[in-house]
């Protein structure tokens, strides 16, 4: 059912068959060259013809000599097969077989197999006369070649006679012209990769015969590449190139969505009930402030980082939030080997001519159908590799308006019909998607850079929360994306939830002090997050000062970690005093806690 082409042509198989027969003649010649064997007598015509007439010395060899000849036959056969296969690969990928790269590959194959033959031959002749063994091999090679030519030429002319008699009425062309009806396999393979080429009738019959009707129309799609014109992109049908995505198309287009009544909870009720649900059903205990930061963070950014000690419930928070609102989150364990976007988005495999579809890509694609679901995608241990390497595309794209959240998965020909939601090889990141990364702080992980921190909402899990008892039964709710989005919009629109001019001036006084003292500033991105997060945090049942405390500690103070200049300690102490003056001693607990840790280190 695939559209693969063999790397061997009929010409190659003919050559291999001829070589096989030549090697048989070579082994037969050994009986003539070996003076000690009893198969061919010393006074036989064959002995006289080759040994006496060619003035070859008589050689009497043991089994070790025959091993030299046998090893040569085996490795010669292997080298021929490997060499032809490498030539076909070079022709297949680069259309040139004698480039520097491929010439080195051929030479390497020859050297390795020759070394194996010589090494085994010498090993077999330990304690024997090595000179006699190789003399025997040379005589066998000469006699075998002569025998092959003497007996092979009549057979060749006989076959040529039969072929030409059968085709006596057809014109003969040594070099095939444009009107030639028959094209050999090698030429078919080359032409199938020319711009605009269509599949041959043989490939159509083969594909249809194995049930691959759609895959039969697979080659000959042309596309543009560069500025010099069009260059063929050899793609099969969409079902062949993107089998999993096309399968999702079929499943989702035939799926009948269940209508589940919305749970008419406010944001504050969602936070409270979620906290009780975690404690009652999962034995997880979180503070209201943590859950308020989590939910309001979802309003402010599509990237949330849950950072802290291992075993504090970071992964569980994301998992069970999806469960609580009637969804199922997606989990992907980040690998240390991830270096670029292909680790999560996959890549086009030039050899199989299929796209390697990852689970991450399939989840994004499926959720493009389910626009009203809340799509939580968790990257576990997000900093075990560098986030800005494999997640770079998302860090940039999520800064754009929602209609610009487009990922180019693959460059496809202009006339290639891809999966339904992969138009021109571009995937629209679903608006209902959040990426949540869990991050541990230890020697096995990388430091998350400012580029990531500035774009994300980061929640710290440094402390363990105390258990509490829940007596009432708490059940999951149903919360759609549209309803959640409406709750966020309603919270932001209410004047009482937003920061007043006086509150903004107070906070600006705090950030100005940090800028002047430590030369630390933040841009419009953070200001926009403040204007969204604070109202939603208040709608979740929190206070404006607590929201500002959370943001100031996570967006500003973390940049002071690792600063050991002489003025830093005094600056931190002055910042504490300013906090007490503006907001009071009992306010900004997260910031006071962070300041105390920084001062202690100094």
N, C-alpha and C positions, 0 to 999 in steps of 0.2 A: 504493500500500500504506500510505499515511499517512492520518491522520485529521484533516487540515487542512480548514478551512472558508474559502470565498472571502470576501474583504473587500468584494466588489461583489455586490449583489443584482440581481434582474431589474429592479426599479424604477430602480436606478442606470443600468443599460444602456439602458433606455428613455429616460431623461433625456439620456444622452450621444448617443443616436441622434437625438433631437429637436434637440439643440443642433447636431449636425452638419448637419442639414437647414436649420436656421435660418441657419447660417454660409454655406451655399450660396446661400440667398436673399439674404444680405447682399452676396455677391460679384456676384450677378446684378443687384442694385440699383445697383451701381457703373456698369454700362453706361447706366442711365437718368440717373444724376447727372452723368456725364462728358459735357460738351458737345462734346468734341473727337473722340469715337469715332464710327466709321462703322457700327457694328453696328446701332444704333437711330437712325433718322433724326430730325432736329430737329423735324419736324412730325408725328411719329408720335403715335398716341393715348396711349401710355404717357408720352411726354414731356409732352404737354398735361395729362394727368391729375395727374401728380405735381409737375412743375416749375411749370406755370402755375397750376393750381388751388391748390397749397399756397404759391404766391408764393415759391418758392425761387430764389435767384440761380443763374444758369448759371455753371458752373465748368469751365474747360478745364485738365486736369492732364496731366502727363507720367507716365512710369513710376514716379517717386518717390511720387506720390499713391497709385498702386495698391499700392506696397510698404507704405504705411501701413495700408491696408485688409487686405492679405494678412497682415502681421505681427499685426494685431489678431485675425484669424481663428485663426491658429496658437496664439497665447498664450491666447486665450479658451478654446480647446479643451483646452489643457494645464492651465489653471487649473481648469476644471470637473472634469477627471479627478482632479487632485491634491486638490481640495477634497472631492470625494466619498470618495476613499480615506481622507483624514484623518478625515472624519466616521465612517467605518466603523471605523477604528482606535479612535477615542474610544469608540464604542459597544461595540466588542469588549472593550476593557480596563476601562473605567470605567462603562459603561452611561449616561453623561451626555456629551452632545456639545457643550454650551456652558459648560464650566467656564472659569475664567480662563486656565488653561494652554493648553487647546485653542483658545480664541478668539485667543490670541496667535499660535498656530501658523497658524491660518487667515489672520490679518491679515498675518503675515510672508510667506506664500506669495503673497498678493494683491499686496503691495508689491513683492516681488522680480520677479514676472512683469510687473507694470505698468511697473516701471522698465526692464525689458528691452525691452518694446514701445515705450515712449516714446523710449528711447535709440537703438534701431535706426531708429525712424521719423525722428528728428532727423538721424541720420547719413546716412540715404538722401536727405534734403532739403538737404544742404549745397550752397549755390549756387542753390537753387530757392526758390520762394515757399512757405514753410512754412504760412502762413495758408491758401492755396488748398488745400494738401494735406489739412489737417485739416478745412476746410470741406467738401471732397469726402467725407471720411470721415463727417462728421456727417450729410450728406444721404443717403449710402448707408445709414447705420444707421437713419435714419428711414424711408426708402422700403422697405428690406428688412424691417423689423418690420411695416409695413403689409401688404406682400405676403405675409409669412408668416401673418399673421392671416387675411387674406382667403382665401388658398388652403388654410390649415391647418384652419380651422374646419369647412368642409364635409367634409374628410377625416375629422376627429375624429368628427363626428356620423354619418357613414357607418359607421365602425368600431363606434361605440356601437350603431347599429341592428343590425348583423350579430351582434355579441356577444349582445345581448339577445334577438334572434330565436332564436338557437341555444339559449339558456338560458331560454326562455319559461316552462317548467314548474317552474323552480327559484325558490325565494323569494329576494328581493333584500334585503340588509341593508347599509346604508351603513357602519355600524360592526359588525364581526363579533361575534356573541355566542358563548356557550359551546357552542352546538350546531352551530357552523359546522364543516363537514367539511374544507374546504380552508384551509390555513395557508400564508401566503406565506413566501418564503425568509428574509426578515429576521426574522419572528417565530419561525421554526424555530430560527434561530441563537441568538436571545435565550433561548428556552425551553430549549435544550439545556444552558444554563449555570445553570438554576434547580436548587435542591436536589432531588435524587431523580430528575431528568429522565433518561430513557433515550434512546438514539439513535433517529432516525427511520428509517422503512422505507427511504427513499431512501439514507440513509447506510449502512444494512446491505447493501442491494443493491450499492451502489458498492464497498464494501469486499470483499464476497464475490466480486464480479465480477473483482476484481484479484488474487484469491488470498489476501486478507487475512482469512480466516475468524476468526482470533483477534482481529484488530484491529477487527472489526466491532462487538464488544461493548466500546466504548471510552469512551462518555461517561456521565455520570450517577452517578458515584461520589461519595457525600457524605461529608464528614468534619467534625470539630469544629474550631472556631477561636475562641479567646477564651472569655469567660464569658457571652456573650449568647446562645449557642445554636449551632446548626450552620450551617456555611457550606460551600457546595459547593466541592470541589477537583476541577477537571476533568482527570482522568487517564484515559489509555487503558489498554489491557491491559499486563501486566507486560512482554510482549515488545516493546511499542511504547515504553514509558517507559524500560526498562532493557534494550536489545537486547543489549549486550555481556555483561552479567551473566547474562542468561538463556541466552546461547550457552555461557557457561562452565558453567552448570548442566548443559546437555546433554552437553558434552564430558566433564566430570568424573564424571557419573553413569554414563556408558557406558565410562569408562576402566578398564582392568584394570591394577592396580598390579603392577609387577614386583617379585618377591621377590629381594632381593640380600642375601647373607650379611653380617652385621655384622662389622666389623673389630674384633677384641678388643684394642684398644690402651688403655693407661693414658693419663692426661692428659699425663704427662711424655713418653711415647713419641709422642703426637700432636704435641706442641710440637717435639720433636727432628726428627721426620720431615717436618713441615711446613717447618721451616727448611731442611732439605736439599733438599726438593722445590722450593722457591723458588729456591735457588741453582743447582740442577742444570738445571731446566727453563725457568726464566724469567730467570735472571741477576740475581736480586734477593737482596740480602744484608741480613739483619736479625739483631740480637743475640737471644740466648735470652731476655734480660730483657724485651725489647719484645714478643716473642710470648707470653711468660708473662703479661705485663700485659694483652695483648689477650684471651687466652682466659679468664683469671680475671675480667677486666672484663665479659665476657659473662655470667658467673655473677652478678655484682653489680648489673648494670643492663642494661636493654633499649635504652639509648641510649649509644652510644660515639662520641666525637669524636676523630678523628685529625688533629692540628693541627701545623702547621709549615711548612717551606719547600716551595715548589713543586718537583716532580720527585724527591721523596724516597721515593716508592712508597706513598703513603697509599691512593690508590684501588686500586692493585694488590694491596695486602695484603687488603682486603676481597674483591676479585674472586677472587683465587686461593685464598683460604681456602674459599670455596664450591666451587670446582673441586676442591680437594684432598679434600673430604669427600663428593664425588659429587653436588653440587648446582649450581644456577646462580643467581647473585645477580641482583638487580634494580638497575638504575642509573637515577637521575633527576638531571639537571643542574638545579640550582636557578637560577631566573631573578631578576634584580634587581627585576623588576616584581611579585614575589609579595608580597601584602599581607595575605592572610587564608587560611583553610582551603580556600576554593574552588580555590586554585591546585593543590592536591594531591588534594583529594577530589571536585572537580567541583561542579556545581550544577544545579538544575532550571531549564530554559529555559522561561519563560512563553510565549514566542512559538511555539516548536516543540512545546511540551508534552512534551518529552523531557528526560531527565536527561543532562547532559553528563558522560560517564564518562571519567575520566582513566586513564592507564596505571597510576598509583599505586594507585588504587582497585581496578582490575581485578586487580592483583597480590595485594593484600590479600584480595580476595574469593576468588580461586582458591586461595590458601593456606589458606583456611578449610576446604577439602576435604582438603588434604594436611597433616593435623595432625602427621604423623611426619617431615616434611621440615624441615630447618633453613632458615628463611626469612631471608636476609640482604637488607635493603633499604638501598641506599646513596644518600644525598643528597650529590651532588658539589658542592663549594664551598657548604657549608651556610650560611655567613655572608655570602654576596653579597647576601642580603636578611636582614631581622631574623628570627632563628629563632623568637623568642617571638611573632611575628605569625602566620605561616602554620602553625607547628607547635604552637600553644598548646594545642589540644585533646589532643594526644598527651602533652605535658608534664604535664598534669593527670591524664589517665586512667591513664597507666602507673604512677602512684603508688598506685592502688587494687589490691585483690586481683585475681587473674587473671579471676575470673568477673564482675568489674565493668568489664572492658575493653570497654566498649560505646560505639560512635560512632553518634550519630543522623545519618544521611546526609540524610534528608529527612522532613518531616512529611507523612504520607499519611493518607487517609481510613481509618476504622476497618475498613471491609470491603474494602479493597484487598488483593488477593493479590499480593504482590511476589515477587521471586526467592527461591529456596529458603533461602538463608542471609542474607536481608535482612528479617527478621521485623519488621513494623511500621516499616519504614524504618530499622532499627537494625542495624549491623554489629558483630559481635563480633570484636575484633582478635585474630587467631590467637595462641595462647600461644607458638607456635614462632617468633615474629618478633623480629628485632633490627633497629634502625635505626642505621645507621652514617653519620655525617657527616664529610666531609673539609673541613678549614678551612685556608685560607691566611691569612697575616698580612701584609697590604700595605694600601696606601691605598685600594684598590678595595673593601674589605670592611668590614663592621660589626664592632664589638667584641662578643664573645659575653658575655652578662650572667651575673651570679651565679646567677640563676634556672635557667639552662641548665646551667652548670658544676656546680652542686650536684647536679643530677639525673643527670648524665652521668658516665661514666668517660672521662677525657681522657688521651690518649697523645701525647706530644710527639715530633716528628720534626725535631729541630734539627741533627742531625749525620748525616753520611753514613757508612755502615758499610763496612769494608774487605772486599774479595772474599776468598773462600776456596775451596779446591778440594774437589769432592765426587766420589769415585771410584765409589761404589756406585750402583746404579739405584734410584730412588725412584718408586714408583707411587702414584696416588691411592688413598684408602681409601673405605669406605662408613660413614658415621656418621649415624645417625638422631637425631631430636630426643629421643626417649625414652631412648636410650642415653647421649647427651650429658648429659641432665638427671640420669640416674642417676649418672654420673661426678661431676657437681658435688655431688649430695647425699651421695655416699659420701665425698668429700673433706671436706665440711663436718662430717660426723658423726664423723670420726676425731679423737680427743682430741689426739693429737700434733701435728695440723696447726693447731689453734686456739691463740689467744693465752692464755697462763696469766695468773693474777691479777698476778703480778710484772711480766710483760711489759706488761699493760694499765696497771699503775701507772706504769711508766717512760714509756710513751707519753703517759699523762695528765699527767705532770709536764712534758713537752715542750709539749703543747697549752695547759696552764694558763699557762705562761710567755708564750706568744704572746698569749693572751687578756689577761693583765694588762699586758703591755708595749705591744701594738699594738691592743688592743680588737678582736681578731678571734676569733670563735667559730664553731663549726659545730654543727649540731643532730643529732637522732636519725637523720636520713636518712644522714648520713655515717658515723655509728657503725654503723648496720646494714650499710652497704657494706663497712666494715672487717671486720666479723665474717664476712662472706661471702667477700670477696676474698682475705683473707690465707690461709685454709685451702686454697682452690683454687690460689692462687699456689704454695703449698708443694707441693701435689700435682702441679703442673706442673714440679717440679724446682727451685724457687727457695727462698729463705730468707725467714723471717718479717721480718727487718730490712729486706730489699730490698723486700718488699711494703709495709711501713710507710713506707719511704723514698719509694717511688713515690706513695703516697697523700698523704703530708705535703707533698711538693713540688707536687703537682697540685691538692690540695684546700685547702691553707692558704697556702703561700707566694705563689701566684699573686695572692692578694688584696692583697699588698704592692706590686704593680707600680703605679707612679704615685704612690706615697706619698713626699713629699719634706720631711716635717716634720724639725725639727732633731734630735729624739730617735731617729729611725728608724735612722740609721747605727750609733749606739752600741748600739741594741737588737739589730740584726742581728749585730754582733760578739759581743755577749753570748750570742746564740742559738747561734752557732758554738761557743763555749766550752762551753755546756751540752750540745750534741750530743756533743762529744768526751768530756765527763765521763760521760754516760749510756751511750753506745754505742761509744766509742772513735774514734780519729782516722780509721781506714780504713773506717768504716761510713757509711751514708747518703750515697753519692756524688752522687746526683741533688740532694739537698737542699744539699750543700756547693757544688755547681756553681751552683745557683740563687742561693744566698746571695752567692757571689762576684760574679755578674753584677749583683745588686741593689746591693751595696756599691760596685762600680765606677761605677755610674751616679750615685751620690751623691757 
